[in-house]
Amino acid sequence: MRTKRKLNLNIDLWIVLLLAFVVLTASCQKTETFTGPKEKVTIGIGSGGLPIPFIIAREKGFFRDVGVDATVRIYPSAIKSNDAMFAGEIDISCIGDIQIVMQSFMRDDFSVIATYASSNDNIKVIGRKDSGFDKPEDLKGKIIGTPDAVGTHFFLNVYLTEHGIDPSAIKIVTLSPMELPEALGEGKVDAIVIYEPYASMAMKSLPDQAIKLPRSNLYKQTFNLAVMRSYTKAHADVLKKILKAVDRAILFIEQNGDESIAIVNNSLKPGEDLLVSSQDDLVFELSLEHSLFTILEDEARWAIATKFTEKTKVPNYLGYFYLDALKAVKPKDVSIVI
């Protein structure tokens, strides 16, 4: 009996010590809340799953905790978001890799501060089964609908090359992203090449007839954050805070997937629910990898060769990156050397 009692006392002591350790650890890990005046920042993000980390950072108070009063605006595409930034309507914009390239042919007054998402399957090829679609090679001789956007055209070029299809063997019809699901449903086109959330809309509109073709193994799309170069000089500390809050949101999403989806769905305003979707094909992670230069240069050479630009020289992309903000938040994830 004495042995048993001693054992019980030891167990109770260990429980007390364990609880104390848990409380101490939690208190040490607790994020301090910023109490001073908060700087207002407006962030513009494209459609699909791209806004999710920013919605989480807003709804969970991560922006507020670092001292930023952030407004998140969701646009039908990253292109529209870019237009808003260049027009001075927002401070920070989501920008795809191909948009970095196309803008670099026209201007050098903006800077990329981080890559925050990537995908091998954001742009999708969706065909009608009754048009004879079963595999990528079935695109030959078909009418393909796509937005009048350089990104989808570049993807389509890669996809056709990957599957040995001569571009002259298809007919391309350009429509707005919102028109493409309807065009596919009405049989005006045999297939569409489109990004999210419009790809999901098309699949839902033809539950028995739509078929998603295999994704490309050659094209990895990146989504980045850009600001005007003047903003990096005037708001260097704010950029660090923004990236810190976004990084915390990405960690929250990784650890709380279902809760994140619920938070996003419950926070959407009328109209935003048509632009935001949960995408399993998106990978969220803050980085600035040197390999991005290879992607940009390849896309620039393609744009020159296909006459999407009148320029004849590939820009020096080293001048389009601002590294200090991400180096302050995640230094090990910056491999670009300028």
Buried (B, 14 or more C-beta within 10 A) or exposed (E): EEEEEEEEEEEEEEEEEEEEEEEEEEEEEEEEEBEEEBBEBBBBBBBBBBBBBBBBBBBBEBBBBBBBEBEBBBBBBBBBBBBBBBEEEBBBBBBBBBBBBBBBBEEEEBBBBBBBBBBBBBBBBBBBEEBEBEEBEBBEEBBBBBBEBBBBBBBBBBBBEBBEBEEEEBEBBBBEBEBBBBBBBEEBBBBBBBBBBBBBBBBEBBEEBBBBBEBBEEBBBBBBBBBBBEBBEEBEEBBBBBBBBBBBBBBBBEEBEEEBEEBBEEBBEEEBEBBBBBBEBBBBBBBBBEEBBEBBBBBBEBBBEEEBBEEEEBBEBEEBBBBEBBBBBBEEBBEBEE
